[in-house]
Amino acid sequence: MNETKSLSGEIVEVGNLASEQIEDMYHLMSSYYEKVDETNFRKDLSEKRDVILLRDSVQGQIKGFSTLMLLEQTVDDVPITALFSGDTIIDKEYWGENELPKWWGRYSFSLIDEMPDKEIYWFLMSKGYKTYRFLPVFFNEFYPRRDVEFPTREKKILDAFAYSKFPNHYNPISGIISFNGEKDCLKKGVADIDESRMKNPDIRYFVERNPHWQEGDELACLVRLTKDNFNRMGHRAIGNYQRTDK
């Protein structure tokens, strides 16, 4: 009889990760991405604030994670905070599980509660369609998106964060962060886009905007983090949220 696989999530400060956990995270990342350099992986992880760890509910093994940090910029004399998502992966056997959006959403809600008078955005990079699909599934407004003009102010905010984080790799015209094939990219067969996938208008839009995603190019995206901007599916994924002081 096949066991039903499920995940259990938690948020851990990066500084509190055990060396074995970091090793497990690296190996999980390497199993799905090409060109994952361990030194760069550890360096990238060290600059993050927190990580969402996803474990097998029965065996306790790490089967997914997403790293998080906060960035600050001033745009038109207004201080703005961005939640930046770094390396993110879930073992394929657990695709469809709701733990990542649940914990990511609760983390976002906690930031909104902590900084009620601050403008907060989610700045993320989409190198695969699964990451980009997170946006139309869980949010009302996000950019860039099909059939909607990118508002001038939001574009200025995205440019500010993308330039600051990736000054030598960001193209503000295309909205692409490109590492010229030198950075990690999804292995073939992991999240390929076939003809049936292309029938989805959001996936097709992602491919049009990021035609070299298979080489590791990433589409810079921006989402205003307010509780009202989470759609019905977003609120359902988060579930019963209770504010906790960190």
N, C-alpha and C positions, 0 to 999 in steps of 0.2 A: 504493500500500500504506500503510495506517494505521500510524503509529509508536505503539508502546506507551509511554504516558506514565508516568513514575515520579518519585518525589521522593527527594531526598537531604537529610538533616537535620544540623543542628549547633546547639550552644548558644553564644550570644554574649552577653557582658556588654553591657548597654544602653549604657554609656558608650563602648563601642568601635564602635558602629554608625556607619556613614558617613551623611552627609546624604542621599545618593542612596538608600540602603537605607530610611531612615525615610520618604522620599517615596514609594517603591514600596509600603511597608507601608500608608501612609495611602490611597493610591489603590486598593489591593486591598481594604481595609476598606470604602471608599466604594462600591465596585462591588457590595457585597452588603448593605450596611446603609444605611438612611435616616438623615438628621440627624447625620451624622458631621462634627463641627466640627473643623477641623484644629488650631486652637489647643488645644482640650481634648484632642484625641488626643495631641499632643506633650507636653502637661503630664502626662497620665496615663502616658505611656510613660516620662517622665523619673523617675518615682517607683519604677519597677520595677527589679529587680536584674539579671535575665537575660531573654533571649528565645530561644525555639526557632525558628530560621529553617528553613524548608522551601523548597528550590529544585528547579527542574526539573533532573533528573539530566543532561540533555544540554545544554540551553541556559544553565543557571545562573541563570535568572530566579527571583525570589522569588515563590512560589506559595502560601505559607501561613506563618503564624507564631502563636505563643502567648507572651504576656508573663507573667513570673513575679516574685513578690516574697515576702519572709518577713514575717510579722506575729507580734507577741508579746503575750500576755495572761496574766494570773494568775487562775485559777479555783479557788476553795476553797483558796487559799494554794499552789497548784501552778502553776509556770511552764509555759506551753504555747506551742509554736511552730506556726504555721499556714503552709503553702504556699498562697499565693493566686494564682489564675489570673485574669489580666486579659483584654484583648482577644485573641480567638482566631478565626482564619478560615483556611479552606483553599479554594483555587480549585476550583470544582465539577468541573472536568475530572479532578481528582485524588482525588475522594471514593472511599473504599474503600482508599486507600493506608494502610500501617501505620506510616509514619514518625513521625507525631505521638505516638501512644501509646508507641511504642518509646522515643523520646527523652524524653518526659515521664516515663515509668516509670524510665528510667535516672537521670534527674535526681532523682527521688524516692528511689531506692535510695541515691544518693550522700548525700542529706540524712540518711537513716536511719543510714548508716555513720558520718557525721560527728558525729552526736548520739545515740549509742547509749543514753544514759540519759535522754533527753528525750522527753516526749510530743509527737508530731508528728501534725498533721491536715492534710488538704486541705480548704480552704475555697473553694468555687466558687459561681458564680451561673449558673443555667441559664435562658437566655432563649429557648432553642429545644430541641426534643426530641432533637436530635443530641447536644447536650452532656449532657443527662440520661441518655441511653442509654449513655454511656460508663461509667456507674456499674454497672449490672447486668451489663454485658458483661465488665468487668475486675475487679470486686471482690466479695468475699464479703459484707461488711457495709458499709452506707452508709445515710445518713439525709438526708431522709425517704424512705421507700419503702413500697410497698403491703403491706398485711396485717401490718405490723410496727409496734409501738408505739415511738415515739421515746424512747429512754432518757433519764431525767431529767438525768444528768450531761452527756451529749453535747448535749442541747438547751441546757443552760446554757452550754456551750462555744461552740456555734454562735451563740447570742444575744450572747455577749461579743464575738466577732469582728465579727459583723454590725453591732452597735450602734456599735462603735469605728470601723469603716470607713465606715458609712453612717448616722450618727446621726439624720438627718432624713428617712430614706427607708425604714427597716426596720420592718416590722410583725411583732413576735414571735408574735402569735397565728396569723397566716396563713403566716408564714415567707417573705413576699414582700418584695422590695426594689423599690419603685415610684418612678419618677421622673416620674409623672403625664404621660407622653407626651413629656417634654422631652428625653429621652436617645435615643440611637440604637436602632433596631429593625430586624429583618430585613426586607428588601424582599419584597414579595409574589412568590411563585414560587420563592423560594430554598429554603426548607425547609418547605413547606406541609404541613399535617396533614389528609389526606383520610380517607374512610371506611375504606379499607384499612389505613392507618396506625393508626387508632383500634382496630383489632382486636388490636393489640399491647398487652398489659395494662400494661406500663411506660409506654408513650406515653400511653395513656388516663389513667393515674394522674397523669402530668405535667400534662396538660391540666386535669384536675380540680383539682389543687393550684395551678395557675397559669393561670387562665382568660383572663387578659389578656396572655398572652405576645406576641401580635401587636402590642401597643402598647409593648412593650419592658419589661414587668414581668419580674422575674427571681426564680426560686425559689432561696433560699439552701440550700446542701447541705453536708454534712460527711462526711468519710471519714477513719477512723483510718489513718495511714500506718505500716504494718508490712509486712514482706515476706510474712508469713503471710496478710495480708488481701487480697493480690492472688490472684485465683483462677487456675485453670489457663490460661485465655485471657490473663490479664494477664501471667503469667510467659512465655507463649509469645510475646507481643507484644514484650516487653523483650529476649528472646533472651539471648545471651551477654554478661552484664554483668561488667565488671571495674572494681573500685574504682580511681579516680584521685584524687590529691590536687589540690585546686583552688588 
